């Protein structure tokens, strides 16, 4: 069993369900396929159960999947170690940071950066091996890198 792939897939599912209204597993399977993730319905069911996904009414007589973020998320103490291991390169252009990662790790790295809640980060957008980090205008790049890696 590929635990890293499982974690990345579950993070992707969580991100999709947090950002979009998905009404059923078939719709979610198609959405995952768009992201290049091929998963069986049985595995998806286990992932939804693991993520404590629930179906809630949308007010129009239909239901959609909902994920509840923890009230006070506990930060993974090893998150920065994971980021340092998986990031290959970072280049800046204005208030944008282009982060190159090992193949298939960009969604997980984007999620990790989001979990760090770095003050100057507006948002992240991850592909397969590249992600874009949008920083606030005038953000200090060196401070961002310190906050990202935890190094002084």
The 8 nearest C-alpha neighbors of each residue, nearest first, counted from 0:
[[1, 2, 5, 4, 3, 6, 42, 8],
 [2, 0, 4, 3, 5, 6, 7, 8],
 [1, 3, 5, 4, 0, 6, 7, 8],
 [4, 2, 6, 5, 1, 7, 8, 0],
 [5, 3, 7, 1, 2, 6, 8, 9],
 [4, 6, 2, 8, 3, 7, 9, 1],
 [7, 5, 9, 3, 8, 4, 2, 10],
 [6, 8, 4, 10, 9, 5, 107, 3],
 [9, 7, 11, 5, 6, 10, 4, 12],
 [10, 8, 12, 6, 11, 7, 13, 5],
 [9, 11, 13, 7, 8, 12, 6, 14],
 [10, 12, 8, 14, 9, 13, 15, 7],
 [13, 11, 9, 15, 14, 10, 16, 8],
 [12, 14, 10, 16, 11, 15, 17, 9],
 [15, 13, 11, 17, 12, 16, 10, 18],
 [14, 16, 12, 18, 17, 13, 19, 11],
 [17, 15, 13, 19, 18, 14, 12, 65],
 [16, 18, 14, 15, 13, 19, 66, 65],
 [17, 19, 15, 16, 14, 20, 13, 21],
 [20, 18, 16, 15, 17, 21, 14, 64],
 [21, 19, 63, 22, 16, 64, 18, 17],
 [20, 22, 63, 64, 23, 19, 27, 26],
 [21, 23, 63, 62, 64, 20, 26, 24],
 [24, 22, 26, 25, 21, 27, 63, 64],
 [23, 25, 27, 26, 28, 22, 40, 43],
 [24, 26, 28, 27, 23, 29, 40, 22],
 [27, 25, 29, 24, 23, 28, 30, 21],
 [26, 28, 24, 30, 29, 25, 31, 21],
 [27, 29, 25, 31, 30, 26, 24, 32],
 [30, 28, 32, 26, 27, 31, 25, 33],
 [29, 31, 27, 33, 32, 28, 26, 34],
 [30, 32, 34, 28, 36, 33, 29, 27],
 [31, 33, 35, 36, 29, 34, 30, 37],
 [34, 32, 30, 31, 35, 29, 36, 28],
 [33, 35, 31, 32, 36, 30, 126, 127],
 [36, 34, 32, 33, 37, 31, 127, 30],
 [37, 35, 32, 31, 34, 38, 33, 8],
 [38, 36, 32, 35, 31, 39, 28, 34],
 [37, 39, 36, 42, 43, 40, 28, 31],
 [40, 38, 42, 41, 43, 37, 28, 44],
 [39, 41, 43, 42, 44, 38, 24, 28],
 [42, 40, 44, 39, 43, 45, 38, 46],
 [43, 41, 45, 39, 44, 40, 46, 38],
 [42, 44, 46, 40, 45, 41, 47, 39],
 [45, 43, 41, 47, 42, 46, 40, 48],
 [46, 44, 48, 42, 43, 47, 49, 41],
 [45, 47, 43, 49, 48, 44, 50, 42],
 [48, 46, 50, 44, 52, 49, 45, 43],
 [47, 49, 51, 45, 46, 50, 52, 44],
 [48, 50, 46, 47, 51, 45, 52, 44],
 [49, 51, 47, 52, 48, 46, 66, 13],
 [52, 50, 48, 49, 47, 53, 66, 67],
 [53, 51, 66, 47, 50, 65, 48, 64],
 [52, 54, 65, 64, 55, 51, 66, 63],
 [55, 53, 64, 63, 62, 65, 56, 52],
 [54, 56, 62, 63, 53, 64, 57, 65],
 [57, 55, 62, 58, 61, 63, 60, 54],
 [56, 58, 59, 62, 61, 55, 60, 63],
 [57, 59, 56, 60, 61, 62, 55, 63],
 [60, 58, 57, 61, 56, 62, 63, 55],
 [59, 61, 58, 57, 56, 62, 55, 63],
 [62, 60, 59, 57, 56, 63, 58, 22],
 [61, 63, 56, 55, 57, 54, 22, 60],
 [62, 64, 22, 54, 21, 55, 20, 65],
 [65, 63, 54, 53, 21, 22, 52, 55],
 [66, 64, 53, 52, 54, 16, 63, 67],
 [67, 65, 52, 17, 68, 16, 53, 13],
 [66, 68, 69, 65, 52, 51, 17, 70],
 [67, 69, 70, 66, 72, 71, 17, 13],
 [68, 70, 72, 71, 67, 73, 66, 74],
 [71, 69, 72, 68, 67, 73, 66, 74],
 [70, 72, 69, 73, 68, 74, 67, 114],
 [73, 71, 69, 70, 74, 68, 114, 75],
 [72, 74, 71, 75, 69, 76, 114, 70],
 [73, 75, 76, 72, 114, 115, 78, 77],
 [74, 76, 78, 77, 73, 79, 114, 111],
 [75, 77, 78, 74, 79, 80, 73, 81],
 [78, 76, 80, 75, 79, 81, 74, 82],
 [77, 79, 81, 75, 80, 76, 82, 111],
 [78, 80, 82, 81, 148, 77, 83, 149],
 [81, 79, 77, 83, 78, 82, 84, 148],
 [82, 80, 84, 78, 79, 83, 85, 77],
 [81, 83, 79, 85, 84, 80, 86, 108],
 [82, 84, 80, 81, 86, 85, 79, 148],
 [85, 83, 81, 82, 86, 80, 87, 79],
 [84, 86, 82, 100, 101, 83, 81, 87],
 [87, 85, 100, 83, 82, 88, 84, 99],
 [86, 88, 100, 99, 85, 101, 89, 98],
 [87, 89, 99, 98, 86, 90, 100, 97],
 [90, 88, 98, 97, 99, 96, 91, 87],
 [91, 89, 97, 96, 98, 88, 92, 95],
 [90, 92, 96, 95, 97, 93, 89, 94],
 [93, 91, 95, 94, 96, 90, 97, 133],
 [92, 94, 95, 91, 136, 96, 137, 134],
 [93, 95, 134, 136, 92, 133, 135, 96],
 [96, 94, 133, 92, 93, 91, 132, 134],
 [95, 97, 91, 132, 90, 131, 98, 92],
 [98, 96, 131, 90, 89, 130, 91, 132],
 [97, 99, 89, 130, 129, 88, 96, 131],
 [100, 98, 129, 88, 87, 128, 86, 89],
 [101, 99, 86, 128, 87, 85, 105, 129],
 [100, 102, 104, 85, 128, 103, 87, 86],
 [103, 101, 128, 104, 127, 100, 105, 129],
 [102, 104, 127, 128, 105, 101, 106, 100],
 [103, 105, 107, 102, 101, 106, 100, 128],
 [104, 106, 108, 128, 125, 127, 107, 129],
 [107, 105, 125, 109, 108, 104, 110, 126],
 [106, 108, 110, 109, 104, 105, 7, 111],
 [107, 109, 111, 105, 110, 106, 112, 104],
 [110, 108, 106, 112, 111, 107, 123, 125],
 [109, 111, 107, 113, 108, 112, 106, 114],
 [112, 110, 108, 114, 113, 109, 107, 115],
 [113, 111, 109, 115, 114, 110, 108, 116],
 [112, 114, 110, 111, 115, 116, 109, 123],
 [115, 113, 111, 116, 112, 110, 74, 117],
 [114, 116, 112, 113, 117, 111, 74, 147],
 [117, 115, 114, 113, 118, 112, 120, 119],
 [118, 116, 115, 120, 119, 146, 112, 143],
 [117, 119, 120, 116, 121, 143, 135, 115],
 [118, 120, 135, 134, 117, 138, 121, 143],
 [121, 119, 134, 117, 122, 118, 133, 135],
 [120, 122, 134, 133, 135, 119, 123, 132],
 [123, 121, 133, 120, 132, 124, 113, 134],
 [124, 122, 132, 131, 109, 133, 125, 130],
 [123, 125, 131, 130, 109, 132, 126, 122],
 [126, 124, 130, 106, 105, 109, 129, 131],
 [125, 127, 129, 130, 105, 128, 106, 124],
 [128, 126, 103, 105, 129, 102, 104, 125],
 [127, 129, 102, 100, 105, 103, 101, 99],
 [130, 128, 99, 126, 98, 105, 100, 127],
 [131, 129, 125, 98, 124, 105, 126, 97],
 [130, 132, 97, 124, 123, 96, 98, 133],
 [131, 133, 123, 96, 95, 122, 134, 97],
 [134, 132, 95, 122, 121, 120, 94, 123],
 [135, 133, 120, 94, 121, 119, 95, 138],
 [134, 136, 119, 138, 121, 137, 120, 94],
 [135, 137, 138, 94, 134, 93, 119, 133],
 [136, 138, 135, 139, 94, 134, 93, 140],
 [139, 137, 135, 136, 119, 140, 134, 94],
 [138, 140, 142, 141, 143, 137, 119, 144],
 [141, 139, 143, 142, 138, 144, 91, 94],
 [140, 142, 144, 143, 139, 145, 146, 138],
 [143, 141, 145, 139, 144, 140, 146, 138],
 [144, 142, 140, 146, 141, 145, 147, 139],
 [143, 145, 147, 141, 142, 146, 148, 140],
 [146, 144, 142, 150, 148, 149, 147, 143],
 [145, 147, 143, 149, 144, 148, 142, 117],
 [148, 146, 144, 145, 149, 143, 79, 112],
 [149, 147, 145, 150, 79, 146, 144, 83],
 [148, 150, 146, 145, 147, 151, 79, 144],
 [149, 151, 145, 148, 146, 147, 144, 79],
 [150, 145, 149, 146, 148, 142, 144, 141]]
